[in-house]
Amino acid sequence: MARLQRLDPAHFATYLGLESAASEIRIYEVSLIPNLLQTEDYARTVISAGMVTSPQDDIERQVALRMARQPTLTRADPPRSGPSWTRRPSAAGWAGPG
C-alpha cells in the first residue's frame, strides 16, 4: 500500500485502501478491459489516449499505479468477483455476467 501512495495523489489514497481491503469487487466497463485486468501495454494505450497533452512521465506514473494495484487479485484472500458486464466493440450487444 505504501508504494501505491507514492505513485498517486492523496485524493486517490482512500480508494486504493478500500480496493486493497475489499472482500468483493464488481466492475462495469462500457468498452474497456477493467483496470485490474489490463496488461501494461494495454493500460499505457488507454491512459495515453486520455492524457494526450500530458508529459510521458505522468502517463508512466499512471501505468505504474495501475500495475501496482493488480496484486489485490492474487493476495492470499483475494476479493470475490461479482458479475461483470462489458460492452462488446460491435453491434453484437452485451457480454456478461461473467
Backbone torsions as a table, in degrees:
resi	resn	phi	psi	omega
1	MET	NA	-38.6	-179.8
2	ALA	-60.3	-39.3	179.2
3	ARG	-62.8	-40.4	179.4
4	LEU	-64.1	-40.1	-179.3
5	GLN	-65.2	-29.3	176.6
6	ARG	-72.5	-24.7	-175.3
7	LEU	-87.0	-22.4	-173.1
8	ASP	-134.5	157.5	-178.8
9	PRO	-60.6	159.3	-177.0
10	ALA	-59.9	-32.2	-176.8
11	HIS	-64.5	-16.7	180.0
12	PHE	-96.1	-9.3	-175.6
13	ALA	-60.6	-39.3	179.3
14	THR	-61.3	-46.3	178.8
15	TYR	-60.1	-44.7	-179.3
16	LEU	-61.3	-40.7	178.1
17	GLY	-64.7	-43.7	178.2
18	LEU	-64.1	-43.5	-179.7
19	GLU	-63.6	-44.0	-176.3
20	SER	-70.0	-21.9	179.7
21	ALA	-100.4	0.6	-174.1
22	ALA	-62.5	144.9	173.6
23	SER	-98.6	-15.3	176.4
24	GLU	-150.9	140.0	177.7
25	ILE	-126.4	126.0	174.3
26	ARG	-115.5	136.2	-174.2
27	ILE	-129.8	139.4	172.2
28	TYR	-127.6	122.4	177.2
29	GLU	-129.3	132.0	-179.0
30	VAL	-72.0	-45.2	-176.4
31	SER	-146.5	5.5	-177.3
32	LEU	-115.7	156.2	171.2
33	ILE	-67.5	134.9	-179.9
34	PRO	-54.4	143.6	-175.0
35	ASN	-48.7	-46.5	-175.8
36	LEU	-67.6	-14.8	-178.2
37	LEU	-105.9	0.2	-176.2
38	GLN	-76.8	143.9	170.7
39	THR	-76.9	165.8	-179.3
40	GLU	-61.6	-44.4	-179.5
41	ASP	-65.2	-41.8	179.0
42	TYR	-63.6	-46.2	179.4
43	ALA	-59.6	-43.8	179.7
44	ARG	-60.2	-41.9	179.4
45	THR	-64.3	-47.0	-179.4
46	VAL	-64.4	-46.1	-179.2
47	ILE	-65.1	-42.7	179.1
48	SER	-60.9	-38.0	179.8
49	ALA	-64.6	-30.0	179.6
50	GLY	-92.8	-6.5	-177.6
51	MET	-129.7	48.3	-171.6
52	VAL	-61.8	-26.5	-179.6
53	THR	-101.7	4.8	-177.9
54	SER	-85.3	150.7	175.2
55	PRO	-63.4	149.3	-179.6
56	GLN	-57.7	-33.3	178.2
57	ASP	-61.0	-39.2	178.1
58	ASP	-65.9	-40.6	178.5
59	ILE	-63.6	-46.1	-179.7
60	GLU	-64.0	-34.7	176.8
61	ARG	-63.5	-41.1	178.8
62	GLN	-68.1	-38.1	176.9
63	VAL	-63.8	-45.1	179.4
64	ALA	-60.8	-41.2	177.7
65	LEU	-61.2	-46.6	-178.9
66	ARG	-60.9	-42.9	-179.6
67	MET	-68.9	-34.9	-179.5
68	ALA	-68.6	-20.3	179.2
69	ARG	-79.4	-19.0	-173.4
70	GLN	-63.7	-29.2	177.9
71	PRO	-58.4	-17.1	173.9
72	THR	-53.1	-34.9	-176.2
73	LEU	-80.6	-15.7	-176.2
74	THR	-119.0	12.8	178.6
75	ARG	-68.4	172.2	-177.4
76	ALA	-58.3	-37.2	179.6
77	ASP	-123.8	74.7	-174.3
78	PRO	-69.1	156.4	177.1
79	PRO	-66.3	146.8	173.4
80	ARG	-67.3	154.1	177.7
81	SER	-103.5	115.3	176.7
82	GLY	-79.5	-178.9	177.9
83	PRO	-60.6	143.8	176.4
84	SER	-131.4	148.2	-179.9
85	TRP	-127.2	133.3	177.9
86	THR	-130.9	130.2	177.9
87	ARG	-76.2	123.9	177.0
88	ARG	-70.3	145.8	-180.0
89	PRO	-80.1	46.0	177.9
90	SER	-153.4	-178.5	178.9
91	ALA	-81.8	6.9	-176.1
92	ALA	-66.6	-22.9	178.0
93	GLY	109.5	-152.7	-175.0
94	TRP	-93.9	144.2	173.4
95	ALA	-111.4	136.1	177.9
96	GLY	139.0	176.7	-10.4
97	PRO	-71.7	160.0	-178.5
98	GLY	-151.6	NA	NA
